[in-house]
Amino acid sequence: MKDWNSAAADLYKGEFRRMFIDGRWCEARSGEVIEARNPADGSLLATVGRGGRADIDAAVAAARKAFEGPWSKWTPFERQALLLRIAERFEAEWETLCLSDTLDMGMPIQRTLANSRRVLGMLRFYAGQAVAIHGATIPNSFPGEIYSQTVREPIGVVGAIIPWNAPIAGSVWKIAPAIATGCTIVLKPSEEASLTVLMIARIMQEAGLPDGVLNIVTGTGSEAGAALAEHPGVDKIVFTGSTATGQAIARAATGNLKRVSLELGGKSPVIVCRDADIEKAVPVAAMAVFANSGQICIAGSRLFVAREIHDEFVRRVADYAASLRIGHGIKEDTDIGPIISSRQAERIADYLAAGPCEGAMVLTGGARADGPELEGGHFFQPTVLANVTDNMSVAREEIFGPVISALPFDSLDEVVERANATPYGLAAGVFSTHLGTAHKLAHRLKAGSVWVNMYHAIDPAVPFGGVKMSGYGREGGSEHMEEYLDTKAIWINAD
């Protein structure tokens, strides 16, 4: 077992970490800083610059200069080779990257380490996509000997804004397709978790990334994020985060009609049919929410269970929840780490108070977790609520915490209608041993991803994204590359 405590003590020592613009490490123009604190104990990890409009201006200018300069001459082969070098550097420093994420936002180290296949797979997948971009020769009906064809061109400068709940994967999912297509990028990480993103910039620079292709501006959403979203020099915005912020970004992007991709919130249903394999379904349904302490956009927080098995299934989910270990993320046996901040902890506490007031019954959890080893941190017991009805706030609103709302159902038609009766449509889960039932539900559920007898499966080759108020655009798969490319039609008169 690795001595994560010693490694943690050596990684961050309250030092100032500069932002990254045009290949150089620099301070924010304001001279102000933001503290990065460990959500497990409140200790100061480091400080980062509080970037604002002037820093965004500089980063966008650097990205534009790089896009129109030597970077535009890089061949697909060269971009592919760069991404493969970056993947090698990521693999060599994977444990350090994971430790940084665990300290900065609390995700248990066992979970961050387990993401290697996904993250390294993304880098290598987009490396492959870099040499697969092509247009088409298209027959036309124009009089004369006229040839028509299309070419695919990088869209330009991409502005990316990511949340705090998965900095490594979130960064790579924005940066890698930009490199593969020949775009440049300005990335604004969450002020709650910026340290790993700065580490990623250093790794990519050491792998040979040209100056200005990637720029990192740390700061708040209302300052740096808003400036990036409305910047006239940005050709596309890609955002992952809350629906309310996504709506504000979409409005801000209208200034120059920049392209927008949004992956937003969810209130995802998990449907357990009466013929489900209970032994297999219980831990998966539980961790559909409790993974990362519920701080995941795809959390299957509405647990619909067939009435015939409802009481037994929900009791077993509650027993499973009660067995999960709460603690610091750097402990390898931790299942439930801390909530990112006191603000988010207060929000969860409000929902846990509202649930019983509206008639829900707490089967397990329902409160903050405390104890000598949890002092200074923001911890909650994994919670299962029964007697929930569809109109309760815990069943309608995204909590972003370790809270499951259990609801019985009587028929497939009924559960489909209730599952779809939400403004969100990011993900859904189905548990059934009957193939026909699984197919029917998967096709009728209004969600960007539907998992059958599993949950949380995300692969670089498979598109991911939402419908309705969960956003638009896709990440992953060839569809993701389309988000970073423009199509140009070329006509040639051969007469």
DAQUI-V866274 format. One record per residue. N is the residue number from 1. OMEGA is omega in radians with two decimals (* if undefined). Layout:
# DAQUI-V866274
[[N,OMEGA] [N,OMEGA]]
This chain:
# DAQUI-V866274
[[1,-3.12] [2,3.08] [3,-3.08] [4,3.12] [5,3.12] [6,3.12] [7,3.14] [8,-3.13] [9,-3.10] [10,-2.99] [11,-3.12] [12,-3.07] [13,-3.14] [14,-3.06] [15,3.08] [16,3.12] [17,-3.08] [18,3.03] [19,-2.95] [20,-3.12] [21,3.09] [22,3.09] [23,-3.12] [24,3.11] [25,-3.00] [26,3.09] [27,3.06] [28,3.13] [29,-3.12] [30,-3.04] [31,-3.13] [32,-3.14] [33,3.05] [34,3.12] [35,3.01] [36,-3.07] [37,3.11] [38,-3.10] [39,3.14] [40,-3.11] [41,3.10] [42,-3.11] [43,3.13] [44,3.09] [45,-3.08] [46,2.97] [47,3.10] [48,-3.12] [49,3.06] [50,-3.09] [51,3.13] [52,-3.04] [53,-3.12] [54,3.13] [55,3.07] [56,3.09] [57,-3.12] [58,-3.12] [59,3.13] [60,3.10] [61,3.11] [62,3.13] [63,3.11] [64,3.12] [65,3.12] [66,-3.11] [67,-3.11] [68,-3.10] [69,-3.06] [70,-3.14] [71,-3.13] [72,-3.14] [73,-3.14] [74,3.13] [75,3.04] [76,3.12] [77,-3.12] [78,3.10] [79,3.08] [80,-3.12] [81,3.11] [82,3.14] [83,3.11] [84,3.05] [85,3.10] [86,3.12] [87,3.11] [88,3.14] [89,3.06] [90,-3.11] [91,-3.13] [92,-3.08] [93,-3.02] [94,-3.10] [95,3.13] [96,3.08] [97,-3.11] [98,3.11] [99,3.11] [100,3.11] [101,-3.12] [102,3.14] [103,-3.00] [104,-3.10] [105,2.91] [106,-3.12] [107,-3.13] [108,-3.04] [109,3.12] [110,3.14] [111,3.13] [112,3.12] [113,-3.08] [114,-3.13] [115,-3.06] [116,-3.12] [117,-3.13] [118,-3.04] [119,3.11] [120,3.08] [121,3.11] [122,-3.12] [123,-3.11] [124,3.07] [125,-3.12] [126,3.00] [127,3.09] [128,-3.14] [129,-3.11] [130,-3.10] [131,-3.13] [132,3.13] [133,-3.12] [134,3.02] [135,-3.11] [136,2.95] [137,-2.95] [138,3.04] [139,3.12] [140,-3.10] [141,3.13] [142,-3.12] [143,3.12] [144,3.14] [145,-3.04] [146,3.11] [147,3.12] [148,-3.14] [149,3.06] [150,2.98] [151,3.12] [152,-3.08] [153,3.11] [154,-3.03] [155,3.10] [156,-3.13] [157,-3.13] [158,2.99] [159,-3.09] [160,3.10] [161,-3.06] [162,3.12] [163,-3.04] [164,-2.92] [165,3.09] [166,-3.01] [167,-3.10] [168,-3.10] [169,-3.13] [170,3.12] [171,-3.09] [172,-3.13] [173,3.10] [174,-3.01] [175,-3.00] [176,3.11] [177,3.07] [178,3.10] [179,-3.08] [180,-3.09] [181,-3.12] [182,3.04] [183,2.92] [184,-2.95] [185,2.94] [186,-3.06] [187,3.07] [188,3.09] [189,3.07] [190,3.06] [191,3.12] [192,-3.06] [193,-3.09] [194,-2.93] [195,-3.12] [196,-3.14] [197,3.07] [198,3.07] [199,3.11] [200,3.10] [201,3.12] [202,-3.14] [203,-3.11] [204,3.08] [205,3.13] [206,3.10] [207,3.07] [208,3.12] [209,-3.12] [210,3.12] [211,3.06] [212,3.14] [213,3.05] [214,3.10] [215,-3.13] [216,3.06] [217,3.08] [218,-3.14] [219,-3.09] [220,3.10] [221,-3.09] [222,-3.13] [223,-3.09] [224,-3.11] [225,-3.14] [226,3.13] [227,3.12] [228,-3.09] [229,-3.07] [230,-3.01] [231,-3.13] [232,3.13] [233,3.13] [234,-3.09] [235,-3.12] [236,3.02] [237,3.02] [238,-3.01] [239,2.95] [240,-3.14] [241,-3.04] [242,3.12] [243,-3.13] [244,3.11] [245,3.11] [246,3.09] [247,3.12] [248,3.13] [249,3.12] [250,3.11] [251,-3.11] [252,-3.07] [253,-3.10] [254,-3.10] [255,3.08] [256,3.13] [257,3.10] [258,3.08] [259,-3.07] [260,2.96] [261,-3.07] [262,2.98] [263,-2.89] [264,-3.00] [265,-3.14] [266,2.98] [267,-2.85] [268,3.09] [269,2.94] [270,-3.05] [271,3.12] [272,-3.11] [273,-3.06] [274,3.14] [275,-3.13] [276,3.01] [277,-3.00] [278,-3.10] [279,-3.12] [280,-3.02] [281,-3.05] [282,-3.11] [283,-3.13] [284,3.11] [285,3.12] [286,-3.08] [287,2.99] [288,3.10] [289,-2.95] [290,3.06] [291,-3.12] [292,3.09] [293,3.12] [294,-3.09] [295,-3.12] [296,-3.06] [297,-3.08] [298,-3.09] [299,3.12] [300,-2.92] [301,3.03] [302,-3.06] [303,3.10] [304,-3.09] [305,3.10] [306,-3.01] [307,-3.10] [308,-3.10] [309,-3.00] [310,-3.02] [311,3.14] [312,-3.08] [313,-3.10] [314,3.07] [315,-3.13] [316,3.04] [317,3.11] [318,3.11] [319,3.12] [320,3.13] [321,-3.12] [322,-3.11] [323,-3.08] [324,-3.09] [325,3.14] [326,3.12] [327,3.10] [328,-3.11] [329,-3.09] [330,3.02] [331,-3.00] [332,3.13] [333,3.13] [334,3.05] [335,-3.08] [336,3.12] [337,-3.07] [338,2.93] [339,-2.94] [340,-3.01] [341,3.09] [342,3.12] [343,3.12] [344,3.11] [345,3.10] [346,3.13] [347,3.12] [348,3.13] [349,3.11] [350,3.12] [351,-3.14] [352,3.05] [353,-3.09] [354,-3.09] [355,3.12] [356,3.11] [357,3.14] [358,3.07] [359,3.11] [360,3.13] [361,3.13] [362,3.09] [363,3.07] [364,3.13] [365,3.09] [366,-3.08] [367,3.03] [368,3.04] [369,3.14] [370,-3.10] [371,-3.08] [372,-3.08] [373,-3.10] [374,-3.08] [375,3.10] [376,-3.10] [377,-3.13] [378,-3.05] [379,3.06] [380,3.03] [381,3.01] [382,-2.91] [383,3.02] [384,3.14] [385,3.06] [386,-3.10] [387,-3.14] [388,3.03] [389,-3.00] [390,-3.06] [391,3.14] [392,-3.13] [393,-3.13] [394,3.11] [395,-3.07] [396,-2.94] [397,-3.14] [398,-3.08] [399,-3.10] [400,3.10] [401,-3.03] [402,-3.04] [403,3.06] [404,3.01] [405,-3.10] [406,-3.10] [407,3.10] [408,3.02] [409,-3.06] [410,-3.11] [411,3.14] [412,3.12] [413,-3.14] [414,-3.05] [415,3.07] [416,3.14] [417,-3.12] [418,3.14] [419,-3.12] [420,-3.09] [421,-3.13] [422,3.08] [423,-3.09] [424,3.09] [425,-3.09] [426,-3.05] [427,3.07] [428,3.10] [429,3.12] [430,3.05] [431,3.13] [432,3.05] [433,-3.14] [434,-3.05] [435,-3.13] [436,3.11] [437,-3.13] [438,3.13] [439,-3.12] [440,-3.12] [441,-3.11] [442,-3.11] [443,-3.06] [444,-3.12] [445,-3.12] [446,-3.10] [447,3.12] [448,3.10] [449,3.05] [450,3.13] [451,-3.14] [452,-3.12] [453,3.09] [454,3.07] [455,3.07] [456,3.14] [457,3.08] [458,-3.10] [459,-3.11] [460,-3.07] [461,-3.04] [462,-3.12] [463,-3.13] [464,3.08] [465,-3.02] [466,3.00] [467,-3.09] [468,-3.07] [469,3.05] [470,2.98] [471,3.11] [472,-2.98] [473,-3.11] [474,2.99] [475,-3.06] [476,3.11] [477,3.13] [478,3.10] [479,-3.14] [480,-3.14] [481,3.14] [482,-3.10] [483,-3.07] [484,-3.06] [485,2.95] [486,3.08] [487,3.08] [488,3.06] [489,3.13] [490,3.13] [491,-3.12] [492,3.07] [493,-3.09] [494,3.14] [495,*]]
